[in-house]
Amino acid sequence: MTARTTFARTAVAILMAGAGLLAATPANAATNACSGSACDGKDPAVYCQGDSRTEESVRLGQALLELRYSPSCRAAWARISNAGYEPQDNFTPYATIHRNSDGREYSCSVPRGETSCYSRMVNDRNVTSYAKGMWDSGARVYEDRTASC
């Protein structure tokens, strides 16, 4: 084997190894980042789920309404869980995030056959937001909101 052949094979091996490393990196690792106002209307599961936490919560009968927050994204959203319902109930359970500074809101409704949903996000940098929601038990309608954070 000549030095030129050895060099060519080594170069090809290095390029293929590098391509493998790039392929192993998730395609969305760098593109799915948002912060502050860039998060408005975005899906928290795609962008900000990694460090999310519940800031406030309130019971709506058996359902749980949460104000969720991501410190890295500086964004908030609403989530309702354990909110299953029957077709004969009058209202579909929902959760809404409300930003106090301008009233911007995003809502979600629990899909039939499911028990939870979460809203899109609002920028929460240097402002406060709260979650509000509703769950219909069939016998009683529960509506409430969390404190603002």
C-alpha contacts under 8 A as a table, 3 or more apart, distances in Angstrom:
res1	aa1	res2	aa2	distance
1	M	5	T	6.33
1	M	6	T	6.74
2	T	5	T	5.23
2	T	6	T	6.27
3	A	6	T	5.06
3	A	7	F	6.03
4	R	7	F	5.11
4	R	8	A	6.16
5	T	8	A	5.06
5	T	9	R	6.14
6	T	9	R	5.21
6	T	10	T	6.09
7	F	10	T	5.10
7	F	11	A	6.07
8	A	11	A	5.11
8	A	12	V	6.19
9	R	12	V	5.11
9	R	13	A	6.13
10	T	13	A	5.05
10	T	14	I	6.16
11	A	14	I	5.14
11	A	15	L	6.17
12	V	15	L	5.11
12	V	16	M	6.10
13	A	16	M	5.15
13	A	17	A	6.05
14	I	17	A	5.09
14	I	18	G	6.09
15	L	18	G	5.06
15	L	19	A	6.15
16	M	19	A	5.01
16	M	20	G	6.19
17	A	20	G	5.01
17	A	21	L	6.37
18	G	21	L	5.08
18	G	22	L	6.34
19	A	22	L	5.06
19	A	23	A	6.11
20	G	23	A	5.02
20	G	24	A	6.12
21	L	24	A	5.08
21	L	25	T	6.48
22	L	25	T	5.30
23	A	26	P	7.37
23	A	27	A	7.95
25	T	29	A	7.24
26	P	29	A	5.33
27	A	30	A	7.57
27	A	31	T	7.63
28	N	31	T	5.04
28	N	32	N	5.32
29	A	32	N	6.06
29	A	33	A	7.70
30	A	33	A	6.26
32	N	46	V	6.81
32	N	47	Y	5.36
33	A	47	Y	5.72
33	A	48	C	7.63
33	A	73	C	7.82
34	C	38	A	5.45
34	C	39	C	5.29
34	C	47	Y	6.61
34	C	48	C	7.80
34	C	73	C	5.89
35	S	38	A	5.51
35	S	39	C	5.67
35	S	72	S	7.04
35	S	73	C	4.22
35	S	74	R	5.87
35	S	75	A	7.19
35	S	123	N	7.67
36	G	39	C	5.69
36	G	40	D	7.52
36	G	73	C	6.07
36	G	74	R	5.19
36	G	75	A	6.11
36	G	122	V	8.00
36	G	123	N	4.68
36	G	124	D	6.53
36	G	125	R	5.66
37	S	40	D	5.48
37	S	122	V	7.45
37	S	123	N	4.89
37	S	125	R	7.91
38	A	123	N	7.46
39	C	42	K	5.37
39	C	73	C	7.17
39	C	75	A	6.57
39	C	121	M	6.24
39	C	122	V	6.37
39	C	123	N	5.91
40	D	75	A	7.83
40	D	120	R	7.53
40	D	121	M	5.42
40	D	122	V	4.51
40	D	123	N	5.45
41	G	106	Y	7.29
41	G	120	R	5.06
41	G	121	M	5.20
41	G	122	V	6.31
42	K	47	Y	7.33
42	K	120	R	5.40
42	K	121	M	5.56
43	D	46	V	5.54
43	D	47	Y	6.34
43	D	48	C	7.98
43	D	119	S	7.64
43	D	120	R	5.11
43	D	121	M	6.48
44	P	47	Y	5.08
44	P	48	C	4.86
44	P	49	Q	5.61
44	P	77	W	7.55
44	P	120	R	6.49
44	P	121	M	6.29
45	A	48	C	6.17
45	A	49	Q	5.00
46	V	49	Q	6.91
48	C	51	D	6.81
48	C	52	S	6.65
48	C	70	S	6.06
48	C	72	S	7.48
48	C	73	C	6.11
49	Q	52	S	5.18
49	Q	70	S	7.17
50	G	70	S	7.97
51	D	70	S	5.71
51	D	71	P	6.93
51	D	72	S	7.10
52	S	68	R	6.54
52	S	69	Y	5.35
52	S	70	S	4.34
52	S	71	P	7.16
53	R	68	R	5.57
53	R	69	Y	5.50
53	R	70	S	6.54
54	T	57	S	7.12
54	T	66	E	6.25
54	T	67	L	5.81
54	T	68	R	4.53
54	T	69	Y	6.36
55	E	66	E	7.48
55	E	67	L	5.65
55	E	68	R	5.83
55	E	69	Y	6.52
55	E	149	C	7.20
56	E	66	E	5.86
56	E	67	L	5.19
56	E	68	R	7.46
56	E	146	T	5.95
56	E	147	A	6.57
56	E	149	C	7.82
57	S	64	L	6.93
57	S	65	L	5.51
57	S	66	E	4.31
57	S	67	L	6.14
57	S	146	T	5.86
58	V	64	L	6.06
58	V	65	L	5.37
58	V	66	E	6.66
58	V	144	D	7.46
58	V	145	R	7.02
58	V	146	T	6.04
59	R	62	Q	6.72
59	R	63	A	5.87
59	R	64	L	4.76
59	R	65	L	6.17
60	L	63	A	4.94
60	L	64	L	5.92
60	L	65	L	6.85
60	L	133	G	7.99
60	L	134	M	6.84
60	L	135	W	6.12
60	L	142	Y	5.21
60	L	143	E	6.47
60	L	144	D	6.94
61	G	64	L	7.87
61	G	135	W	7.29
61	G	137	S	7.26
61	G	142	Y	6.29
62	Q	82	N	6.57
62	Q	83	A	7.00
63	A	80	I	6.75
63	A	81	S	5.68
63	A	82	N	4.74
63	A	83	A	4.75
63	A	135	W	6.74
64	L	80	I	5.51
64	L	81	S	5.30
64	L	82	N	6.42
64	L	83	A	7.45
65	L	78	A	7.23
65	L	79	R	5.82
65	L	80	I	4.47
65	L	81	S	6.73
65	L	95	A	7.09
65	L	131	A	7.32
65	L	132	K	7.34
65	L	133	G	6.63
65	L	145	R	7.82
65	L	146	T	7.76
66	E	78	A	5.70
66	E	79	R	5.16
66	E	80	I	6.29
66	E	131	A	6.59
66	E	146	T	7.33
67	L	76	A	6.96
67	L	77	W	6.05
67	L	78	A	4.93
67	L	79	R	6.69
67	L	97	I	7.58
67	L	130	Y	6.29
67	L	131	A	5.20
67	L	146	T	6.86
68	R	76	A	5.48
68	R	77	W	5.23
68	R	78	A	5.91
68	R	79	R	7.06
69	Y	74	R	7.25
69	Y	75	A	5.81
69	Y	76	A	4.37
69	Y	77	W	6.55
70	S	73	C	5.36
70	S	74	R	5.67
70	S	75	A	5.59
70	S	76	A	6.51
71	P	74	R	4.94
71	P	75	A	7.17
74	R	123	N	6.28
74	R	124	D	5.45
74	R	125	R	5.35
75	A	121	M	6.05
75	A	122	V	5.49
75	A	123	N	4.57
75	A	124	D	4.70
75	A	125	R	6.94
76	A	97	I	7.46
76	A	121	M	5.40
76	A	122	V	5.48
76	A	123	N	6.62
76	A	124	D	5.92
76	A	129	S	7.23
77	W	96	T	7.73
77	W	97	I	5.35
77	W	118	Y	7.05
77	W	119	S	5.68
77	W	120	R	6.09
77	W	121	M	4.73
77	W	122	V	6.46
77	W	131	A	7.31
78	A	95	A	5.77
78	A	96	T	5.64
78	A	97	I	4.99
78	A	107	S	7.80
78	A	118	Y	5.57
78	A	119	S	5.36
78	A	120	R	7.84
78	A	130	Y	7.91
78	A	131	A	5.23
78	A	132	K	7.52
79	R	95	A	5.95
79	R	96	T	7.89
79	R	116	S	7.30
79	R	117	C	5.82
79	R	118	Y	4.14
79	R	119	S	6.44
79	R	131	A	7.95
80	I	83	A	6.74
80	I	94	Y	6.97
80	I	95	A	5.77
80	I	116	S	5.36
80	I	117	C	5.71
80	I	118	Y	6.43
80	I	133	G	7.50
81	S	115	T	5.83
81	S	116	S	4.19
81	S	117	C	6.75
82	N	115	T	5.15
82	N	116	S	6.16
83	A	93	P	6.49
83	A	110	V	7.37
83	A	115	T	4.67
83	A	116	S	5.90
83	A	135	W	6.48
84	G	93	P	7.87
84	G	110	V	7.67
84	G	112	R	7.95
84	G	113	G	7.17
84	G	114	E	6.20
84	G	115	T	4.26
84	G	116	S	7.38
85	Y	89	D	6.67
85	Y	92	T	7.37
85	Y	93	P	7.59
85	Y	112	R	7.53
85	Y	113	G	7.87
85	Y	115	T	7.66
85	Y	136	D	7.17
85	Y	137	S	7.07
85	Y	138	G	7.94
86	E	89	D	5.50
86	E	138	G	7.72
87	P	90	N	7.94
87	P	112	R	7.92
88	Q	138	G	7.54
89	D	92	T	7.53
89	D	136	D	6.39
89	D	137	S	7.20
89	D	138	G	5.01
90	N	136	D	7.04
90	N	138	G	7.29
91	F	135	W	7.49
91	F	136	D	5.95
92	T	109	S	6.47
92	T	110	V	6.63
92	T	135	W	7.11
92	T	136	D	7.10
93	P	109	S	5.81
93	P	110	V	5.58
93	P	133	G	7.33
93	P	134	M	5.32
93	P	135	W	4.53
93	P	136	D	6.51
94	Y	107	S	6.93
94	Y	108	C	5.54
94	Y	109	S	4.26
94	Y	110	V	5.96
94	Y	117	C	7.58
94	Y	133	G	5.37
94	Y	134	M	5.53
94	Y	135	W	6.96
95	A	107	S	5.59
95	A	108	C	5.56
95	A	109	S	6.69
95	A	117	C	7.42
95	A	118	Y	6.80
95	A	119	S	6.71
95	A	131	A	6.88
95	A	132	K	5.79
95	A	133	G	4.26
95	A	134	M	6.80
96	T	105	E	6.51
96	T	106	Y	5.58
96	T	107	S	4.14
96	T	108	C	6.55
96	T	119	S	6.30
96	T	131	A	5.57
96	T	132	K	5.22
96	T	133	G	5.98
97	I	105	E	5.41
97	I	106	Y	5.54
97	I	107	S	6.47
97	I	119	S	6.71
97	I	120	R	7.93
97	I	121	M	7.54
97	I	122	V	7.42
97	I	129	S	6.93
97	I	130	Y	5.92
97	I	131	A	4.59
97	I	132	K	6.54
98	H	103	G	6.04
98	H	104	R	5.85
98	H	105	E	4.61
98	H	106	Y	7.12
98	H	122	V	7.93
98	H	129	S	5.42
98	H	130	Y	5.40
98	H	131	A	6.16
98	H	132	K	7.60
99	R	102	D	6.26
99	R	103	G	5.19
99	R	104	R	5.36
99	R	105	E	6.49
99	R	122	V	6.85
99	R	124	D	7.42
99	R	127	V	7.50
99	R	128	T	6.16
99	R	129	S	4.27
99	R	130	Y	6.70
100	N	103	G	5.36
100	N	104	R	7.67
100	N	127	V	7.13
100	N	128	T	5.77
100	N	129	S	5.43
100	N	130	Y	7.64
101	S	127	V	6.38
101	S	128	T	7.19
104	R	122	V	7.60
105	E	122	V	7.63
106	Y	119	S	5.72
106	Y	120	R	5.69
106	Y	121	M	7.20
106	Y	122	V	7.78
107	S	118	Y	7.65
107	S	119	S	4.98
107	S	120	R	7.06
108	C	117	C	6.08
108	C	118	Y	5.87
108	C	119	S	4.98
108	C	120	R	7.90
109	S	117	C	6.44
110	V	114	E	6.30
110	V	115	T	6.28
110	V	116	S	5.44
110	V	117	C	5.30
111	P	114	E	5.39
111	P	115	T	7.55
111	P	116	S	7.79
111	P	117	C	7.74
124	D	127	V	5.35
124	D	128	T	6.08
124	D	129	S	6.80
125	R	128	T	7.94
128	T	148	S	5.83
128	T	149	C	4.96
129	S	148	S	5.17
129	S	149	C	5.65
130	Y	145	R	6.92
130	Y	146	T	5.68
130	Y	147	A	5.97
130	Y	148	S	4.54
130	Y	149	C	6.55
131	A	145	R	5.51
131	A	146	T	5.42
131	A	147	A	7.81
131	A	148	S	7.90
132	K	143	E	7.56
132	K	144	D	5.79
132	K	145	R	3.98
132	K	146	T	6.39
133	G	143	E	5.77
133	G	144	D	5.93
133	G	145	R	6.35
134	M	141	V	7.10
134	M	142	Y	5.50
134	M	143	E	4.36
134	M	144	D	6.77
135	W	141	V	5.92
135	W	142	Y	5.21
135	W	143	E	6.63
136	D	139	A	7.44
136	D	140	R	5.99
136	D	141	V	4.31
136	D	142	Y	6.12
137	S	140	R	5.36
137	S	141	V	6.12
137	S	142	Y	7.65
138	G	141	V	7.29
